[in-house]
Amino acid sequence: MEPTWAPLKTFKLEAGPDVLWGLVTDYVPGSRLLRFTLVDQDAQKNPLPTTWSPAKGMDCGANGTIVTPSKSGLLSGGALYGALIGKLGGSAADVPDSSQPTAPYGNKRVFTVGSHCVISVGPTEGGPLFLTMNDNPEGFRNHSGALHVLIEQYGT
């Protein structure tokens, strides 16, 4: 049975140097599904951008791009460079703790969003919801562009 999705928010994520993690909403309670979808049209059917730039002269979509050399130092080692990623819990200034390789964000949950994603939020996993571009913190000064993301929820 397909869930009946309720809109939570349409969020414009600006790619830029000011904030590592863009705050979508102050609190998402546990025991629900969240669905993220890249939006390519506004309410009047005008096109919206579906690419952004992690570095000067390089565009990619929400699914990111394969780069060389390695992905070391990225906010999420589980997503491609430039990909849209999310985090449940913590703050806008969180970075991975490399001294904790099995849980680099402690009890915060980091996940890949890409152009479409559905995650299950467990009963004790509520918290603030953040989105950002996957890059190392020093690379944020080179970011430009914006993506629009529809976030929907289904209470379980």
C-alpha positions in Angstrom: 0.0 0.0 0.0 1.4 3.4 -1.0 1.7 5.9 1.9 -0.4 9.0 1.8 2.3 11.7 1.8 1.7 15.1 3.5 3.9 18.0 2.4 6.3 19.1 5.2 8.1 21.8 3.2 9.5 22.9 -0.1 13.0 24.0 0.7 15.4 26.1 -1.4 18.9 25.0 -0.5 21.4 27.7 -1.5 24.9 26.4 -2.2 27.4 28.8 -0.7 30.1 29.5 1.8 27.9 30.7 4.7 26.6 27.5 6.3 27.6 23.9 6.1 24.2 22.5 6.9 21.0 24.3 5.8 18.2 24.0 8.5 15.0 22.7 6.9 12.9 22.5 10.0 13.6 22.7 13.8 12.2 19.4 14.6 11.0 16.2 12.9 9.4 13.8 15.3 10.2 10.1 15.2 8.1 7.2 13.9 7.5 8.4 10.3 8.7 8.2 6.8 10.3 11.2 5.0 10.4 11.5 1.3 12.7 14.0 -0.5 12.2 14.9 -4.2 14.2 17.3 -6.3 11.8 19.9 -7.7 12.2 21.0 -11.3 9.2 23.3 -11.7 7.6 26.0 -9.4 3.9 26.2 -8.8 3.4 28.2 -12.1 5.2 25.4 -14.0 8.3 27.6 -14.6 11.5 25.6 -14.7 13.8 25.5 -11.6 17.5 24.7 -11.7 18.4 21.0 -11.2 22.1 21.5 -11.1 24.5 23.4 -8.8 28.2 24.0 -8.8 30.5 22.5 -6.1 33.5 24.2 -7.8 34.1 26.9 -10.4 33.5 25.5 -13.9 31.9 22.2 -12.5 28.2 21.6 -12.5 26.4 18.5 -11.1 22.9 17.5 -10.1 21.6 16.3 -6.8 23.1 12.9 -7.4 26.6 14.3 -7.4 29.5 13.4 -9.6 32.5 11.0 -9.6 35.7 12.9 -9.0 39.4 12.0 -8.7 41.2 11.9 -6.3 39.4 10.2 -3.4 36.4 11.4 -1.5 38.4 11.8 1.7 37.3 14.8 3.9 33.7 15.0 2.5 30.9 15.5 5.0 29.6 12.1 4.0 31.8 9.3 2.8 28.7 7.4 1.6 27.7 9.9 -1.1 29.3 11.2 -4.3 31.0 14.6 -4.4 28.4 17.4 -4.9 25.5 15.2 -4.0 22.6 16.4 -1.9 22.8 14.9 1.6 20.7 15.2 4.7 21.2 15.0 8.5 18.8 14.4 11.3 19.9 15.9 14.6 22.8 18.1 15.6 23.6 21.6 14.4 24.4 23.6 11.3 28.1 23.4 12.2 28.5 19.6 12.4 31.5 18.0 10.7 32.5 14.3 10.9 34.8 13.3 13.8 37.5 11.3 12.0 38.6 9.9 15.4 35.3 7.9 15.4 35.4 6.0 12.1 32.3 3.8 12.9 30.1 6.8 14.0 31.7 10.0 12.7 28.6 12.0 13.6 27.9 10.3 16.9 24.1 9.9 17.3 23.2 12.1 14.4 22.0 10.5 11.3 23.6 11.5 7.9 22.1 10.1 4.7 22.3 10.6 1.0 19.3 12.3 -0.6 20.2 12.7 -4.2 17.3 13.5 -6.5 14.9 11.2 -4.7 15.0 9.5 -1.3 12.7 7.9 1.3 14.0 7.3 4.8 12.4 5.8 7.8 12.7 7.8 11.0 12.7 5.5 14.1 10.8 6.3 17.3 13.8 7.8 19.0 15.4 9.5 16.0 13.6 12.8 16.0 15.5 16.1 15.7 16.3 19.1 13.5 16.5 18.3 9.7 19.3 19.7 7.7 20.4 19.5 4.0 23.6 20.4 2.2 26.0 19.7 -0.7 28.5 16.9 0.0 32.0 18.4 0.0 34.8 19.0 2.4 34.2 22.1 4.6 37.0 24.1 2.8 35.3 23.6 -0.5 32.1 25.4 0.5 33.6 28.8 -0.5 33.5 27.6 -4.1 29.8 26.6 -4.2 27.2 28.3 -6.2 23.6 27.7 -7.3 20.6 26.3 -5.5 18.3 23.3 -5.5 14.6 23.1 -4.6 13.6 20.0 -2.6 10.1 18.9 -1.7 10.1 17.2 1.7 7.0 15.1 2.5 6.1 13.0 5.6 4.0 10.0 6.4 3.3 9.3 10.1 3.6 5.7 10.9 
